[in-house]
Amino acid sequence: MRIAQLLDETLLSQAPTRFWLALALFGLAVVLGWVVTKINAHLLQRARLPEAIEGTAFERTARSVGTSTVAILAQLSGWFIVLLGAIIALSVAKPSYARQFWSQATGFLPALFVAILILIVGVVVGDKLELLLSERMRSVKLPQVGVVPTIAKYSVFYVALILALEQLGIATFPLVVLLALYALALVIFGVVAGKELLTSAAAGIYLFLNEPYGIGDTVKIGDQRGVVQEIDTFVTHIESAGEEYIVPNNRVFTSGVVILHDEES
């Protein structure tokens, strides 16, 4: 009984010292978090990340609330350091209260930090992939192509979500099964809905290899007649009377192509 009383008196006498030490540790964590945030922001700027993610939905949303993707990614590590410093300061100031919380937080907080980082990166990558695919497929005037960028975007989102939940120790097996079914559905959709796209691509390869007509030739493909302006993998651009027509390459085989001479055109 006497020993316990002496321990309590010792802890009480050391309380002011522990309080100032805890305050100093928390202040150090705030300064360190600020420094790390600045360093990370500089490194992300040097890596030209702002140019890479320009125009993504996540960047536009961040801009609308007065921040940016670079700032969020840089501040994430700073927030983590400040939160860690607060827990350490609490454990110093009140060791009896913080011991159990500290034992749980040391495993959970790093996982939470990584999970949030994965989600942010997944959203940014998904947005950027959608922009790139939309830009690449802009010249392909087939209705099936319009959904490809959106499918790619949300596929990246879904995978990022699974990885983030894995970091938090949440069972993701049902989500993985759904992902497998989703991938199978995409394959079926690609075969069925993308049949015209695949045939146009095959026809485009044939046109590149055999060159039955070229740029500047006057042709008639189905009901469309005009001068060939451009030929790519999927479509042929022809111009007639100041109007441009975009004809899928598979129509060359289904409707036939007639190469017109000057007197015929």
C-alpha positions as CSV (number, residue, x, y, z in Angstrom):
1,M,0.0,0.0,0.0
2,R,2.8,2.4,0.9
3,I,4.6,1.6,-2.4
4,A,1.5,2.3,-4.5
5,Q,1.1,5.6,-2.7
6,L,4.7,6.5,-3.4
7,L,4.3,5.7,-7.1
8,D,1.2,7.9,-7.3
9,E,3.0,10.8,-5.6
10,T,6.0,10.3,-8.0
11,L,3.7,10.4,-11.1
12,L,1.9,13.5,-9.8
13,S,5.2,15.3,-9.1
14,Q,6.3,14.5,-12.7
15,A,3.0,15.6,-14.3
16,P,4.1,19.1,-15.2
17,T,7.3,17.8,-16.7
18,R,5.5,15.2,-18.8
19,F,3.0,17.9,-19.9
20,W,5.7,20.2,-21.2
21,L,7.6,17.3,-22.8
22,A,4.4,16.2,-24.5
23,L,3.7,19.7,-25.7
24,A,7.3,20.0,-27.1
25,L,6.9,16.6,-28.9
26,F,3.6,17.7,-30.5
27,G,5.1,21.0,-31.5
28,L,8.1,19.2,-33.1
29,A,5.7,16.9,-34.9
30,V,3.8,19.9,-36.3
31,V,7.0,21.5,-37.6
32,L,8.2,18.2,-39.0
33,G,4.9,17.6,-40.7
34,W,5.1,21.1,-42.3
35,V,8.6,20.5,-43.5
36,V,7.7,17.1,-45.0
37,T,4.6,18.7,-46.7
38,K,6.8,21.3,-48.3
39,I,9.4,18.8,-49.4
40,N,6.8,16.4,-50.9
41,A,5.0,19.3,-52.7
42,H,8.4,20.3,-54.2
43,L,9.2,16.8,-55.3
44,L,5.7,16.3,-56.9
45,Q,6.1,19.6,-58.7
46,R,9.6,18.5,-60.0
47,A,8.1,15.2,-61.1
48,R,5.6,17.3,-63.3
49,L,2.6,15.8,-61.6
50,P,0.4,18.9,-62.1
51,E,0.8,18.7,-65.9
52,A,0.2,15.0,-65.9
53,I,-3.2,15.3,-64.0
54,E,-4.4,18.5,-65.5
55,G,-8.0,18.3,-66.5
56,T,-8.9,15.3,-64.4
57,A,-12.2,15.3,-62.4
58,F,-10.3,14.9,-59.1
59,E,-8.1,17.9,-59.9
60,R,-11.1,20.0,-60.9
61,T,-12.9,19.1,-57.7
62,A,-9.8,19.9,-55.6
63,R,-9.5,23.3,-57.4
64,S,-13.1,24.1,-56.7
65,V,-12.5,23.9,-52.9
66,G,-9.3,25.9,-53.1
67,T,-6.6,23.2,-53.1
68,S,-5.0,20.8,-55.6
69,T,-4.1,17.2,-56.0
70,V,-0.5,17.9,-55.4
71,A,-1.4,19.8,-52.2
72,I,-3.6,16.9,-50.9
73,L,-0.9,14.3,-51.6
74,A,1.8,16.4,-50.0
75,Q,-0.3,17.2,-47.0
76,L,-1.3,13.6,-46.4
77,S,2.1,12.7,-45.2
78,G,2.2,15.9,-43.0
79,W,-1.1,15.0,-41.4
80,F,0.1,11.5,-40.7
81,I,3.2,12.9,-38.9
82,V,1.1,15.4,-36.9
83,L,-1.4,12.7,-35.9
84,L,1.5,10.4,-34.9
85,G,3.0,13.2,-32.9
86,A,-0.3,13.8,-31.1
87,I,-0.5,10.1,-30.1
88,I,3.1,10.1,-28.8
89,A,2.5,13.3,-26.9
90,L,-0.7,11.8,-25.3
91,S,1.2,8.6,-24.4
92,V,3.8,10.8,-22.6
93,A,1.3,13.1,-20.8
94,K,-1.1,10.3,-19.9
95,P,0.6,6.9,-20.2
96,S,-2.2,5.1,-18.3
97,Y,-4.8,6.3,-20.8
98,A,-2.9,6.1,-24.0
99,R,-1.2,2.7,-23.6
100,Q,-4.1,0.7,-25.0
101,F,-4.9,3.2,-27.7
102,W,-1.3,3.4,-28.8
103,S,-1.0,-0.4,-29.1
104,Q,-4.0,-0.4,-31.5
105,A,-3.1,2.8,-33.4
106,T,0.4,1.8,-34.3
107,G,-0.9,-1.0,-36.5
108,F,-4.0,0.8,-37.8
109,L,-2.7,4.3,-38.6
110,P,0.0,3.3,-41.2
111,A,-2.6,1.0,-42.9
112,L,-5.1,3.9,-43.0
113,F,-2.5,6.2,-44.4
114,V,-1.6,3.8,-47.2
115,A,-5.3,3.0,-47.9
116,I,-6.2,6.8,-48.3
117,L,-3.1,7.2,-50.5
118,I,-4.2,4.2,-52.7
119,L,-7.7,5.7,-53.1
120,I,-6.4,9.1,-54.1
121,V,-3.9,7.7,-56.6
122,G,-6.6,5.3,-58.0
123,V,-9.0,8.2,-58.5
124,V,-6.4,10.3,-60.2
125,V,-5.1,7.5,-62.4
126,G,-8.7,6.5,-63.4
127,D,-9.5,10.1,-64.3
128,K,-6.3,10.5,-66.3
129,L,-6.8,7.2,-68.1
130,E,-10.3,8.3,-69.1
131,L,-8.9,11.5,-70.6
132,L,-6.2,9.8,-72.5
133,L,-8.5,7.1,-74.0
134,S,-11.1,9.8,-74.9
135,E,-8.4,11.8,-76.7
136,R,-7.1,8.7,-78.5
137,M,-10.5,7.5,-79.6
138,R,-11.9,10.9,-80.6
139,S,-11.5,10.2,-84.3
140,V,-13.2,6.8,-84.0
141,K,-16.9,7.5,-84.8
142,L,-18.4,4.3,-83.6
143,P,-21.0,4.3,-80.8
144,Q,-19.4,1.4,-78.9
145,V,-16.1,3.3,-78.4
146,G,-17.8,6.0,-76.3
147,V,-18.1,3.8,-73.3
148,V,-14.5,2.5,-73.3
149,P,-13.0,5.4,-71.4
150,T,-15.7,5.3,-68.7
151,I,-15.3,1.6,-68.3
152,A,-11.5,1.9,-67.9
153,K,-11.9,4.8,-65.4
154,Y,-14.3,2.9,-63.0
155,S,-12.3,-0.3,-63.4
156,V,-9.3,1.5,-61.9
157,F,-11.5,2.9,-59.2
158,Y,-12.7,-0.5,-58.3
159,V,-9.3,-2.1,-58.1
160,A,-8.0,0.8,-56.0
161,L,-11.0,0.3,-53.6
162,I,-10.1,-3.4,-53.2
163,L,-6.5,-2.6,-52.5
164,A,-7.4,0.1,-50.0
165,L,-9.8,-2.3,-48.1
166,E,-7.1,-4.9,-48.1
167,Q,-4.8,-2.5,-46.3
168,L,-7.4,-2.0,-43.6
169,G,-7.8,-5.8,-43.1
170,I,-11.3,-5.9,-44.5
171,A,-12.3,-9.1,-46.2
172,T,-12.4,-8.4,-50.0
173,F,-13.0,-11.9,-51.4
174,P,-16.6,-11.1,-52.4
175,L,-15.3,-8.0,-54.2
176,V,-12.6,-10.0,-55.9
177,V,-15.3,-12.4,-57.1
178,L,-17.4,-9.5,-58.4
179,L,-14.3,-8.1,-60.1
180,A,-13.8,-11.5,-61.9
181,L,-17.4,-11.5,-63.0
182,Y,-17.1,-7.9,-64.1
183,A,-14.0,-8.8,-66.2
184,L,-15.9,-11.7,-67.8
185,A,-18.8,-9.4,-68.6
186,L,-16.4,-6.9,-70.2
187,V,-15.0,-9.7,-72.4
188,I,-18.4,-10.7,-73.5
189,F,-19.4,-7.0,-74.1
190,G,-16.2,-6.5,-76.0
191,V,-16.9,-9.5,-78.3
192,V,-20.6,-8.6,-78.8
193,A,-20.6,-4.8,-78.8
194,G,-17.1,-4.4,-80.2
195,K,-17.7,-6.6,-83.2
196,E,-18.0,-3.6,-85.6
197,L,-15.0,-2.1,-84.1
198,L,-12.9,-5.2,-84.5
199,T,-14.1,-5.7,-88.1
200,S,-13.2,-2.0,-88.8
201,A,-9.8,-2.5,-87.4
202,A,-9.2,-5.6,-89.4
203,A,-10.4,-3.8,-92.5
204,G,-8.1,-0.9,-91.7
205,I,-5.1,-3.2,-91.5
206,Y,-6.0,-4.7,-94.8
207,L,-6.2,-1.2,-96.4
208,F,-2.8,-0.2,-95.0
209,L,-1.2,-3.4,-96.4
210,N,-2.9,-3.4,-99.8
211,E,-3.6,0.3,-100.4
212,P,-6.5,-0.1,-102.8
213,Y,-7.0,3.7,-102.5
214,G,-4.9,6.5,-101.0
215,I,-5.2,10.1,-99.8
216,G,-6.3,12.3,-102.7
217,D,-8.2,9.6,-104.5
218,T,-11.9,10.1,-105.4
219,V,-13.8,7.2,-104.2
220,K,-17.4,6.0,-103.6
221,I,-18.0,3.9,-100.5
222,G,-21.6,2.9,-100.2
223,D,-23.6,6.1,-100.6
224,Q,-20.7,8.3,-99.7
225,R,-18.6,9.9,-102.5
226,G,-15.7,12.2,-102.1
227,V,-12.0,12.7,-101.9
228,V,-10.0,10.7,-99.4
229,Q,-8.5,13.0,-96.7
230,E,-7.3,10.5,-94.1
231,I,-7.2,6.8,-93.5
232,D,-6.6,5.3,-90.0
233,T,-7.1,2.0,-88.4
234,F,-10.9,2.3,-87.9
235,V,-12.3,4.9,-90.3
236,T,-11.7,6.7,-93.6
237,H,-12.2,10.4,-93.9
238,I,-13.6,11.6,-97.2
239,E,-14.6,15.1,-98.2
240,S,-17.3,16.2,-100.7
241,A,-18.6,19.6,-101.5
242,G,-17.0,21.1,-98.4
243,E,-18.4,18.4,-96.1
244,E,-16.4,15.7,-94.4
245,Y,-17.7,12.2,-94.0
246,I,-16.3,9.6,-91.6
247,V,-16.8,6.1,-93.0
248,P,-16.0,3.0,-90.9
249,N,-13.5,0.8,-92.7
250,N,-15.7,-2.3,-92.5
251,R,-18.1,-0.6,-94.9
252,V,-15.4,-0.9,-97.6
253,F,-16.1,-4.7,-97.5
254,T,-19.8,-4.6,-96.8
255,S,-20.7,-1.9,-99.3
256,G,-17.7,-2.0,-101.6
257,V,-15.5,0.8,-102.8
258,V,-15.4,2.4,-106.2
259,I,-12.4,4.4,-107.2
260,L,-13.6,7.2,-109.5
261,H,-11.6,8.7,-112.2
262,D,-11.8,12.4,-113.0
263,E,-14.4,12.0,-115.7
264,E,-16.5,9.9,-113.4
265,S,-16.4,12.2,-110.5
